[in-house]
Amino acid sequence: MARRRDDSAQQPVGGLLTAFSPFGSGIKGVLVSLLGMVIGVLFWRVWCELMIVVFNIYDVLKDIRNRGSGLS
């Protein structure tokens, strides 16, 4: 007869890992993960828009400098 493996010793370890996980388990973990993903996407969008504004300001300053040097 084959011996069954006793998983009862491993269950407390899994429970402790779940209890101390940063997001919890179940639906709470899924919701927190989705919220983190949305916040990450929004942060990335704001960062990209900021870079566009910075480079547009640089282009405008170059134009002003070039117009100023042409008048002298």
N, C-alpha and C positions, 0 to 999 in steps of 0.2 A: 504494500500500500504506500502510495506517495505521501510525503509529509506536506501539509499545507503551511505556507509561510504565514507567520503571525505579523500582521500589520498594526496591531494594537500599540506596539512600542513606537511606531512612527507617527501616529496620530497626534500626540501632544506637540511634537516638533512642528508639524504643519499648522496646528492651531496657534502656536506661539508666533510663527512667522506671519501668519495672517493678522494676528492681533497687533503686531508691531510694524506692519507695513505702512508706508506713508499715506496710501490712498484707501486703505480698508479693503473690503471685498464686496463682491456683489454689485448691485446697482449703484451704490455710492461710488465705488471705484471707477465704474464706467462713466458716470456723470462728471466726476472730478477730472478724469482724463480728457473727456470731450471739452470741458471748460478750459483746461490748460492748452489744448490744441487751438481753440478759438482765440484765446489771449495771445498765443504765440504768433498766429497768422496776423492778427491786428497789429501787434508790435512790429512785425516785419514790414507790413504795409506802411506804417508811419515812418519807419526808418528809411524805406525806399523813397517815399515822398520827400522826406527831409533832404536826402542826397540830390534829388532833382532840383529842389529849391536852391541848394548851395551851389550847384553847377550853373544854374541859370543866373544867379547873382554874379558868379565869376565871369560869365559871358558878357553880361551888361557892363561890368567894370572894365573889361577889355575893350569894349566898344567906346566907352567914355574916354579911356586912355588914348585910343587910336584917333578919336576925333580931336582930342586936345593937342596931340602932337602934330596933326595936319594943319592946324591953324597957326602954329608958331612960325 
